[in-house]
Amino acid sequence: MHTEHLSNLHFGWIVGGWLIAAAVTSGVYLALLGIGLPPPGRFEVAAISVAIAAGFFVGGLFVGLRWSNAPILHGAAITFFSVVLWFVGSLAVPGGLKVAQQSAPEILGLVLLQLVASIAGGRFGRSLVRGEGPAARE
């Protein structure tokens, strides 16, 4: 049975997954800053990318473990929720959209990274719940 239906989306799991993703992203980035890993400059984007990938994978994993229906839709919805919050936040800050236009390729790349990581986490969580994970293969 294929579970990717809009009726299987639940707003509470989307917001919960996003909150966990934001918290883990912040924690990973602060840990990277604490050990002095990202020097200022070009490598800072790499550290942000690692933190976002880890955070949104964990957010998707949480949703996939707790609510295993529609992991792909939930991952996409977590990313869409992030984009909506970013857009509202950039509207609230004076000149926020001008800054976003200057760094559009980086922003689009990070949104795509969020999408891939949250979907991968959701699918991995669902596979663990269904007994199809790495432990079941042994």
N, C-alpha and C positions, 0 to 999 in steps of 0.2 A: 504494500500500500504506500503510495506516494503522499507525503504529508505537507508538501509545499503549497498550502492554500492560505489565502488572506484571512480566512476565518480562524486559522491557528495562530495568528499574531496576537500578542497580548502586550498592551502598552506598558504595564507594570514591569514585565520582564525586559522590555526594551530600555526603559529608564534605569532599571536596576543594573542591567549589563553595561550601560553607558557610565553609570556612576562608578562601578567597579573598574571599568577600563580607564576612566580618568584618574582614579586613585592609584592604580598600579602604574600608569604612565608617569604620574608625578613622582611616585616613590622610586621608580627605576631611574628617572632623570636626575633626581636629587642624589641618588646613590652614585651615579656616574659623575656628577659634579663633585661629590664628596671625595672620591678617589682621584679627582683631577684628570679624568680621562678626556673630556672634550676640550682641547685648547680653543681659544677664540679664533673664529675664522671659518674656513670651509668645512672643517671637521665637526663643527657644532651641529650641522644638519644631519650628519651621520649619527651622532648621539641621540638627537631628537627622533630620528627614524627608528633606532633600536628601541627606545623607550615606548614609542607609539606602537610598534609591532608587538612588543611584549604585553603592553597594557591592553590593547584591543583583542589580542589572542586570549588573554585571561578573561576579559569581559565576555567574549563569545563562548569560551569554555564554560563559564558559569551558567550562561543561559542554556547551552547545550546539555549540561548535566542536570539542571533543575527542570527544564521544560524542553524535552527533546523533539517536539514537533516543530517543523519548519525552521531548521537551523540556518539555512541560507537566507530566508526572508528575515529572520531575526538579526542576522549579521548585517544585512543590507539596511535594515531599519535602525540599528544602532549607529551605523555610519551616517545615515540620513539625519538622525536626531542630532548628531554632532555637527553636521553642516548647518542645520537650522539654528542651533545655538550660536554657532560662529557668525552666521549672517545677522542675527538679532544683536549680538554683541558688537559687531562692526558697525551696525547702524547707530548704536547708542554712543559710540565713541566718535567725537568730532574728527573728521578726516580719516576714519577707519577704512573706508572703501578705497581711498587713494593708495594707502599702504598695501591693501590686498591686490590691487591691480599691478603694482610694481613687482610683487613676488608671486604672481599667479602660477608659474610652473612648479615652484616648490609646494605651494598650497595644494594644487591638483595632485601632485605626486604623493603628498602625505594623506590626502583623502583616499586615494586609491590604495595606499598601504593600509589604512584603517579598514577599508572594505575587505581586502584580502585576508587580513589578520583576524578580523571578527568572524568572517565566514569559516575560515580554517579552524578557529577555536570552537565554533558552534558545531561543525561537523565532527571534530575530534571528540567533543563532549558527548554527542549523540552516539558515536560509535562505541564509546566506553559504556554508556548506559545500555546499549543493545547487546553488549558482549562481543563486539567485533573489533575491539582494540588490540593493542600489542600483547597484552597479557593473555588474551583468548587464543592467540596463535601458538603459544608454547605447549 
